[in-house]
Amino acid sequence: MNKIATTAELEKEQAELRSAGRTNASVPTWSEGQSGAHPVSRHGWLSRLRSYFILAPLIWAYTIILGTVSLICSLFDGNGRIQHKFARLWSRLVMKTILSPVRVAGVNNISGTDNYKIDNSRPRVYAVTHASALDIPILYVYLPFQFRIIFKSELLGYPFVGWHLKRSGQVCINQQNPAASIGAIKSALRSLRGGMPLVIFPEGGRTRDGKIQPFLPGAFFLAIKAHADIVPIALVDTFDLLPMNTYHIKCQPLEMRVGEPISTTGLTVQDTEAVSAKVKTAIEALHSAPMSM
């Protein structure tokens, strides 16, 4: 993303990103009733059998069936709105299947309604931690409005998932060839300025150890160019739910913590690294807060 930001800016302004000081971000005050971390459940062979022979096959069935219908519908819908609704239905089925209730904290910081109305008066970028493949269903269920996701071009190689991403208006970034992504960046910028919220994973991919990874410096380029507010979101315990390189889903309670929006009004791309540091501070504070009862 840093290369992408620099490449896109060179095309318009011939300017490079320069570093800036790290600043503190404001985060919401959590409820007084919070306590220490919830007890860690043990997931033995019965949990593995349930995951391998029930949960994972069901999720693949949802993916194949709804993905196929979504692809067919994409022939009649060029803006991705119908595909978003199919993705939301798929996500609801997945979340019901994995038996992992999600508590949402800071819901007042989320813009939008269950009727998929978009707040056109203030563009928003939602910056989210990424620890599990099941982060995506959580976002589709608990962000109650239309949005688009920035994703890596490598995901296009996945059957059904990649096809859906390509046909549903998501923003594909080629990290090996940033110049090839300029068209997608410009399209995403127009969409963001038009009021369509954007979801980004500033770590650039899933964490392999459960810890928040360094943010890519150019991750917030689009937010600054669109003068959008950045909403930090921490998904808690999704790494334990389903880390990389396994199909063992460990059913357990989860949290989605939404921080206060961070304004980019008046900033330029020279402030990208400062904004990145501010958002990372906010997300780390959200992620490290005690689990609610």
C-alpha positions in Angstrom: 0.0 0.0 0.0 2.9 2.4 0.7 4.1 1.9 -2.9 0.5 2.4 -4.1 0.1 5.6 -2.3 3.4 6.9 -3.6 2.7 5.8 -7.2 -0.7 7.4 -7.2 0.5 10.6 -5.7 3.4 10.8 -8.2 0.8 10.7 -11.0 -1.0 13.8 -9.7 1.3 15.8 -7.5 4.8 14.3 -7.9 5.1 14.2 -4.1 6.4 11.5 -1.8 5.2 10.4 1.6 7.3 11.8 4.4 7.3 10.7 8.0 5.6 12.5 10.8 5.5 12.2 14.6 3.4 9.7 16.4 0.3 11.2 18.1 -2.2 9.8 20.5 -5.7 8.9 19.5 -8.8 9.2 21.5 -10.7 5.9 22.3 -14.1 5.4 23.9 -14.5 5.0 27.6 -15.5 1.4 28.3 -18.2 0.4 30.7 -17.4 0.1 34.3 -18.7 -3.4 34.4 -15.7 -4.9 32.5 -13.7 -7.6 34.2 -10.7 -9.7 33.4 -10.4 -12.0 30.4 -13.0 -14.7 30.2 -12.0 -18.2 31.0 -10.2 -20.0 28.2 -12.1 -23.0 27.0 -10.3 -26.2 26.0 -11.0 -27.5 22.6 -10.1 -31.2 22.3 -10.8 -33.9 19.7 -14.6 -33.5 19.9 -14.2 -29.9 18.9 -11.9 -30.9 16.0 -14.4 -33.5 14.7 -17.2 -31.0 14.9 -15.2 -28.4 13.0 -13.8 -30.8 10.3 -17.0 -32.7 9.6 -19.8 -30.3 10.4 -18.8 -26.6 10.6 -16.3 -26.4 7.7 -18.4 -28.4 5.3 -21.4 -26.3 6.0 -19.5 -23.1 5.5 -18.2 -24.4 2.1 -21.7 -25.3 1.1 -22.9 -21.8 1.9 -20.0 -20.4 0.0 -20.6 -22.5 -3.1 -24.4 -22.1 -3.3 -24.6 -18.4 -2.4 -21.5 -17.6 -4.3 -23.0 -19.1 -7.5 -26.3 -17.3 -7.1 -24.4 -14.0 -6.4 -22.3 -14.4 -9.5 -25.4 -14.9 -11.6 -27.1 -11.9 -10.1 -24.0 -9.8 -10.8 -24.9 -10.0 -14.5 -27.9 -7.8 -13.7 -26.3 -5.5 -11.1 -23.2 -3.5 -11.9 -22.8 -1.6 -8.6 -22.4 -4.6 -6.2 -25.4 -3.9 -4.0 -27.1 -7.2 -4.6 -23.8 -9.0 -4.1 -23.4 -7.2 -0.8 -26.8 -8.6 0.4 -25.8 -12.1 -0.6 -22.5 -11.6 1.3 -24.4 -10.5 4.3 -26.7 -13.5 4.1 -23.7 -15.8 3.8 -22.1 -14.1 6.8 -25.2 -14.5 8.9 -25.3 -18.2 8.1 -21.6 -18.6 8.9 -22.0 -16.8 12.3 -25.0 -18.9 13.2 -23.1 -22.0 12.3 -19.9 -21.4 14.3 -21.8 -20.7 17.6 -19.7 -17.7 18.5 -21.7 -14.8 19.7 -20.3 -11.3 19.1 -20.7 -8.4 21.4 -20.4 -5.0 19.8 -18.9 -2.2 21.9 -18.9 1.4 20.7 -21.9 0.9 18.4 -22.6 4.6 18.4 -19.4 5.1 16.4 -20.8 3.2 13.5 -22.6 5.1 10.7 -25.5 3.6 8.9 -28.7 1.7 9.5 -30.2 -1.7 8.9 -31.9 -0.3 5.8 -28.5 0.0 4.1 -28.7 3.8 4.0 -25.4 5.6 3.7 -24.4 8.8 5.4 -23.3 10.8 2.3 -22.4 13.9 4.4 -19.3 12.3 5.9 -17.1 9.7 4.1 -15.8 7.0 6.4 -13.0 4.4 6.3 -13.2 1.5 8.7 -9.7 0.3 9.8 -10.0 -3.2 11.1 -7.6 -5.7 12.7 -7.2 -9.0 10.7 -6.5 -12.2 12.5 -8.8 -14.7 11.0 -10.7 -15.7 7.8 -13.8 -15.3 9.9 -13.3 -11.6 10.4 -15.1 -10.9 7.1 -18.4 -12.5 8.2 -18.3 -10.5 11.4 -18.0 -7.3 9.5 -20.8 -8.1 7.1 -23.2 -9.0 9.9 -22.3 -6.2 12.4 -21.6 -3.2 10.0 -25.3 -2.6 9.1 -24.8 -0.8 5.8 -23.3 -1.2 2.3 -19.5 -1.0 2.2 -16.6 -2.1 0.0 -13.3 -3.8 1.0 -9.8 -3.3 -0.1 -8.3 -6.8 -0.8 -5.1 -8.2 -2.1 -5.0 -9.5 -5.7 -3.9 -12.9 -4.4 -7.4 -13.6 -3.2 -8.7 -13.6 -6.8 -7.2 -17.1 -7.1 -9.7 -18.5 -4.6 -12.8 -20.2 -6.2 -16.1 -18.4 -5.5 -14.6 -16.1 -3.0 -12.3 -14.5 -5.5 -15.0 -14.4 -8.2 -17.4 -12.7 -5.8 -14.8 -10.1 -4.8 -14.1 -9.3 -8.5 -17.8 -9.0 -9.4 -19.1 -7.1 -6.4 -17.2 -3.9 -6.6 -14.5 -4.5 -4.0 -11.1 -2.7 -4.5 -8.3 -5.0 -5.7 -4.8 -3.9 -4.9 -1.8 -5.5 -6.6 1.0 -5.2 -4.1 3.6 -6.6 -6.5 2.7 -4.0 -9.2 1.2 -0.9 -7.5 1.0 1.0 -10.8 -1.5 -1.5 -12.1 -3.8 -0.6 -9.2 -4.1 3.1 -10.0 -7.4 2.7 -11.8 -8.9 0.8 -8.9 -7.6 3.4 -6.4 -9.2 6.2 -8.4 -12.5 4.3 -8.7 -12.4 3.7 -4.9 -11.7 7.3 -4.2 -14.7 8.4 -6.3 -16.9 5.9 -4.5 -15.6 7.0 -1.1 -16.2 10.6 -1.9 -19.7 9.6 -3.0 -20.5 8.2 0.4 -19.7 4.5 0.1 -17.8 3.4 3.2 -14.5 1.6 2.7 -13.1 -1.2 4.9 -9.4 -1.6 5.1 -7.0 -4.0 6.9 -4.0 -1.8 7.6 -1.8 -4.7 8.6 -1.9 -5.8 5.0 -3.0 -9.4 5.8 -3.8 -11.8 8.6 -1.5 -11.9 11.6 0.3 -15.2 12.1 0.8 -14.9 15.8 -2.3 -13.1 17.1 -0.5 -9.9 17.7 -1.3 -6.6 15.8 1.3 -6.3 13.0 2.9 -3.0 11.8 0.6 -0.9 9.7 1.4 -0.3 6.1 2.3 3.4 5.9 0.1 4.0 2.8 -2.9 2.3 4.2 -4.7 5.5 4.9 -3.9 7.3 1.6 -7.5 7.1 0.3 -9.0 8.3 3.6 -6.8 11.4 3.5 -7.4 12.1 -0.2 -11.2 11.9 0.4 -11.0 13.8 3.8 -12.8 10.8 5.3 -13.1 10.0 9.0 -11.2 6.8 10.0 -13.1 4.5 12.4 -10.8 2.1 14.3 -12.2 -1.4 14.9 -10.6 -4.2 16.9 -11.9 -7.7 16.5 -11.1 -9.6 19.7 -10.4 -13.3 20.0 -10.9 -14.1 16.3 -7.3 -15.4 16.1 -8.2 -18.0 18.8 -11.4 -18.7 16.9 -9.6 -19.6 13.6 -6.0 -18.8 13.1 -4.2 -19.3 9.8 -3.4 -22.8 8.4 -6.1 -24.7 10.2 -9.8 -25.7 9.7 -10.3 -26.1 13.5 -12.9 -23.5 14.5 -12.9 -23.1 18.2 -16.4 -21.8 19.0 -16.2 -19.0 21.7 -17.5 -15.5 22.5 -16.0 -12.7 20.5 -16.0 -8.9 20.6 -16.0 -6.2 18.0 -14.8 -2.9 19.5 -15.5 0.3 17.6 -13.4 3.4 18.5 -14.2 7.1 18.0 -13.8 8.4 14.4 -10.4 10.1 13.7 -10.7 13.1 11.4 -8.5 13.6 8.4 -9.9 17.1 7.6 -7.1 19.5 6.5 -4.5 16.7 6.2 -2.4 15.8 3.1 -0.6 12.7 2.0 2.5 14.0 3.8 0.6 13.2 7.0 -0.1 9.6 6.1 2.5 8.1 8.5 1.3 10.3 11.4 -2.3 9.2 10.7 -1.3 5.6 10.5 0.4 5.9 13.9 -2.6 7.6 15.4 -5.0 4.9 14.2 -2.7 2.1 15.3 -2.5 3.6 18.8 -6.3 3.7 18.9 -6.7 0.1 17.7 -4.1 -1.2 20.2 -6.0 0.5 23.0 -9.2 -1.0 21.9 -7.7 -4.5 21.5 -5.9 -4.5 24.8 -8.9 -3.4 26.9 -10.4 -6.1 29.3 -13.1 -8.4 27.9 -16.6 -7.5 28.9 -18.7 -9.8 31.1 
